[in-house]
Amino acid sequence: MLLPTFLGLSVLSRVGLCKLYEDVSDLPGLHYDFVIAGGGTAGNVVANRLSENPHVSVLVLEAGPSNIGVLESEVPFLSTQMFLDPTYSWNYTTTPIPGFNGRSVSYNRAFILGGCSAHNGMAYTRGAAVDFDRYAELSGDARWSWNQLFPYFLKTEKWSPPADQHDTRGQFNPHVHGTNGPIFVSLNGFVLPFFEGKIIQTTKELPDDFPFNLDPNSGNELGVCASARAL
Ligand SMILES: *[C@@H]1O[C@H](CO)[C@@H](O)[C@H](O)[C@H]1NC(C)=O
């Protein structure tokens, strides 16, 4: 049976209080300063930010079940199993795609607290500068541009050593990462055996086709790099 999740956030003192409910009858009340529909990546960030004000109470509503104790969500390489499990999926498929010979393909959107951040393998990516600049152009609002959003990317991030404590110099660009934010970001704490070195070697032998990209979180996403993860 699928259970909806309710995440109640209310900050009564300087210590934040947060509680998860799985039945509406368990909620301590039905009056909140803010009710957020959708406990995915955006909803939870907005809830967390609002609840920094100690006088504010917030209720987050999520259609899917709780993510607590869901091993496939916690272990990055298991997250693809969630794509196939209808318990954690919205079961979307695309309309027939002409360039795909008319086939429909499954389009995985997570049905669980945390939304797609619960099944994305903990990959950390900001998107491409050209996309943000296009939002700015289409909306006529320069605040959507890469340059104006960039300080906020840094503000949300805390660059951290990888699990194996290996020396990451030369594997990322420190100028495009923040050090004081709430989201811990790092590089893999392991080397993928055999092929990781071969893939980087390809960037030396065929740089036109496979350019080396030191850090795809710089706004330029194209190329081959070591991958960043949120911890
Ligand atoms: C996805 O499909 C399964 C199997 O038909 C169903 O049990 C489940 O409720 C569906 N999930 C959603 C979010 O609709």
The ligand as an SDF file (V2000), in Angstrom:
LIG
                    3D

 14 14  0  0  0  0  0  0  0  0999 V2000
    2.4950    2.7630  -10.7120 C   0  0  0  0  0  0  0  0  0  0  0  0
    1.9840    1.5170  -11.1600 O   0  0  0  0  0  0  0  0  0  0  0  0
    1.7830    0.5540  -10.1390 C   0  0  0  0  0  0  0  0  0  0  0  0
    1.4010   -0.7670  -10.7960 C   0  0  0  0  0  0  0  0  0  0  0  0
    0.3260   -0.5900  -11.6730 O   0  0  0  0  0  0  0  0  0  0  0  0
    0.7420    1.0680   -9.1440 C   0  0  0  0  0  0  0  0  0  0  0  0
    0.5940    0.1420   -8.0850 O   0  0  0  0  0  0  0  0  0  0  0  0
    1.2320    2.4030   -8.5750 C   0  0  0  0  0  0  0  0  0  0  0  0
    0.2540    2.9580   -7.7380 O   0  0  0  0  0  0  0  0  0  0  0  0
    1.5620    3.3860   -9.6940 C   0  0  0  0  0  0  0  0  0  0  0  0
    2.1890    4.5820   -9.0960 N   0  0  0  0  0  0  0  0  0  0  0  0
    1.6520    5.8020   -9.1850 C   0  0  0  0  0  0  0  0  0  0  0  0
    2.3750    6.9090   -8.5020 C   0  0  0  0  0  0  0  0  0  0  0  0
    0.6130    6.0260   -9.7850 O   0  0  0  0  0  0  0  0  0  0  0  0
  1  2  1  0
  1 10  1  0
  2  3  1  0
  3  4  1  0
  3  6  1  0
  4  5  1  0
  6  7  1  0
  6  8  1  0
  8  9  1  0
  8 10  1  0
 10 11  1  0
 11 12  1  0
 12 13  1  0
 12 14  2  0
M  END
$$$$
